[in-house]
Amino acid sequence: MASTNSWTHEIESPVAASRLFRAGVMDWHTLAPKLAPQIVASAHPVEGEGGIGSVRQFNFTSTMPFNLMKERLEFIDADKCESKSTIIEGGGIGTEIETATSHIKVEPTANGGSVVKVESTYKLLPRVEVKDEITKAKDSVTAIFKAAEAYLIANPDAYN
């Protein structure tokens, strides 16, 4: 029988929540191939204009265990820096994972920075066990937001 599991992760950043959300979530398909070319070979929208129901595809280099991932945006509140997406193809769907969703909220902190809160929920296929995949997933999420953070610090006029 398949089991539903989840994990949470928090990443602190000196960058304002709205900038980090726009760069690290909403426009990550544009920035990822530039900021993490060793992981993301290319990325592009497949359907929609970035609103609910939009689908985007990330194509990965050989450093990843799968060559692509398509995600559909299920919920977006840009003012509250919050989104929820579902992996619909690739990324282990159909081979190890039945379903997977990510809920991301970037909250402002008192010092003008932000904290990224990620909750991932997934349902494994029968007889599949999680080993170090959760640690790898958390490391990947951290790498995404730290790459966006470094870009935004180096480019203070970007995503204002």
VEXDREN-2710 file (C-alpha; in Angstrom, 1 decimal):
% VEXDREN-2710
k/r/px/py/pz
1/MET/0.0/0.0/0.0
2/ALA/1.3/3.5/-0.9
3/SER/2.0/5.8/2.0
4/THR/1.7/9.6/2.1
5/ASN/4.6/11.5/3.6
6/SER/5.7/15.0/4.0
7/TRP/8.7/17.1/5.0
8/THR/9.2/20.8/5.9
9/HIS/12.2/23.0/5.5
10/GLU/13.0/26.6/6.3
11/ILE/15.7/28.8/4.7
12/GLU/16.6/32.3/6.0
13/SER/17.7/35.0/3.7
14/PRO/18.7/38.7/4.0
15/VAL/16.7/39.4/0.8
16/ALA/13.2/40.9/1.0
17/ALA/10.3/38.3/0.7
18/SER/8.7/39.8/-2.4
19/ARG/12.0/39.8/-4.4
20/LEU/13.0/36.3/-3.4
21/PHE/9.5/34.9/-4.1
22/ARG/9.5/36.5/-7.6
23/ALA/13.0/35.3/-8.5
24/GLY/13.1/31.9/-6.7
25/VAL/9.6/30.8/-7.4
26/MET/7.7/32.8/-10.1
27/ASP/10.6/33.4/-12.5
28/TRP/12.8/30.4/-11.5
29/HIS/12.3/28.8/-15.0
30/THR/14.1/31.8/-16.5
31/LEU/16.8/32.1/-13.8
32/ALA/17.6/28.5/-13.2
33/PRO/19.5/27.7/-16.4
34/LYS/21.6/30.9/-15.8
35/LEU/22.2/30.5/-12.1
36/ALA/22.4/26.7/-11.8
37/PRO/23.5/25.4/-15.3
38/GLN/25.2/22.4/-13.7
39/ILE/21.8/21.2/-12.7
40/VAL/19.2/22.8/-14.9
41/ALA/20.0/22.5/-18.6
42/SER/16.9/24.5/-19.7
43/ALA/13.5/25.4/-18.6
44/HIS/10.4/26.9/-20.1
45/PRO/6.6/27.5/-19.8
46/VAL/4.6/24.7/-21.4
47/GLU/1.1/26.0/-20.8
48/GLY/-0.4/29.3/-19.4
49/GLU/1.0/32.7/-18.5
50/GLY/2.1/32.0/-14.9
51/GLY/-1.3/31.9/-13.3
52/ILE/-3.1/29.0/-11.7
53/GLY/-3.1/25.9/-14.0
54/SER/0.1/27.0/-15.8
55/VAL/2.7/24.3/-16.4
56/ARG/6.4/24.7/-16.7
57/GLN/9.1/22.2/-17.5
58/PHE/12.7/21.9/-16.2
59/ASN/15.2/19.9/-18.1
60/PHE/18.1/18.6/-16.0
61/THR/21.7/17.7/-16.6
62/SER/23.1/14.2/-15.9
63/THR/23.8/15.3/-12.3
64/MET/20.1/14.6/-11.5
65/PRO/18.5/11.1/-11.2
66/PHE/15.8/12.1/-13.8
67/ASN/16.0/14.2/-17.0
68/LEU/13.0/16.4/-16.6
69/MET/10.2/17.6/-14.3
70/LYS/6.9/19.3/-15.3
71/GLU/5.0/21.2/-12.6
72/ARG/1.5/22.7/-12.6
73/LEU/0.8/25.8/-10.5
74/GLU/-2.2/24.9/-8.3
75/PHE/-2.4/28.1/-6.1
76/ILE/-0.7/31.5/-6.2
77/ASP/-0.9/34.6/-4.1
78/ALA/1.9/36.9/-5.2
79/ASP/1.0/39.5/-2.6
80/LYS/1.4/37.0/0.2
81/CYS/4.4/35.4/-1.5
82/GLU/2.8/31.9/-1.5
83/SER/2.3/29.2/-4.1
84/LYS/1.5/25.5/-4.4
85/SER/2.5/23.3/-7.3
86/THR/2.1/19.6/-8.3
87/ILE/4.6/17.6/-10.2
88/ILE/2.7/16.1/-13.2
89/GLU/5.5/14.4/-15.1
90/GLY/9.1/13.4/-14.5
91/GLY/10.8/13.9/-11.1
92/GLY/10.1/10.3/-10.1
93/ILE/6.4/10.4/-10.9
94/GLY/5.3/7.0/-12.0
95/THR/8.6/5.3/-11.1
96/GLU/8.8/6.0/-7.3
97/ILE/6.2/8.6/-6.6
98/GLU/2.5/8.5/-7.2
99/THR/1.9/12.2/-6.4
100/ALA/4.0/15.1/-5.1
101/THR/3.1/18.7/-4.2
102/SER/5.1/21.6/-2.8
103/HIS/3.8/24.5/-0.8
104/ILE/6.1/27.5/-0.7
105/LYS/5.6/30.6/1.4
106/VAL/8.2/33.4/1.7
107/GLU/7.6/35.5/4.8
108/PRO/9.2/38.8/5.7
109/THR/11.4/39.1/8.8
110/ALA/11.8/42.0/11.1
111/ASN/15.3/42.8/9.7
112/GLY/14.0/43.3/6.2
113/GLY/15.0/39.8/5.0
114/SER/12.8/36.7/4.7
115/VAL/12.3/33.1/5.6
116/VAL/11.3/30.6/3.0
117/LYS/9.0/27.9/4.3
118/VAL/8.6/24.8/2.2
119/GLU/6.3/21.9/2.8
120/SER/6.5/18.9/0.4
121/THR/3.9/16.2/0.5
122/TYR/4.2/13.0/-1.6
123/LYS/2.7/9.6/-2.0
124/LEU/5.1/6.8/-2.7
125/LEU/4.3/3.9/-5.0
126/PRO/3.9/0.6/-3.3
127/ARG/7.2/-1.0/-2.1
128/VAL/9.2/2.2/-2.6
129/GLU/11.2/3.4/0.4
130/VAL/12.7/6.8/1.0
131/LYS/16.4/6.7/1.9
132/ASP/18.4/9.9/1.5
133/GLU/16.0/11.5/-1.0
134/ILE/14.5/13.9/1.6
135/THR/18.0/15.3/2.5
136/LYS/18.7/15.7/-1.2
137/ALA/15.4/17.4/-1.8
138/LYS/16.0/19.9/1.1
139/ASP/19.6/20.5/-0.2
140/SER/18.2/21.2/-3.7
141/VAL/15.5/23.6/-2.4
142/THR/18.2/25.4/-0.3
143/ALA/20.5/25.6/-3.4
144/ILE/17.7/27.1/-5.5
145/PHE/16.9/29.9/-3.0
146/LYS/20.6/30.6/-2.2
147/ALA/21.3/30.9/-5.9
148/ALA/18.4/33.4/-6.3
149/GLU/19.5/35.2/-3.1
150/ALA/23.1/35.6/-4.5
151/TYR/21.8/36.9/-7.8
152/LEU/19.5/39.4/-6.1
153/ILE/22.3/40.6/-3.8
154/ALA/24.6/41.0/-6.8
155/ASN/21.8/42.8/-8.7
156/PRO/20.0/45.1/-6.3
157/ASP/17.7/46.5/-9.0
158/ALA/16.4/43.1/-10.1
159/TYR/12.9/42.1/-9.2
160/ASN/12.0/45.3/-7.3
END
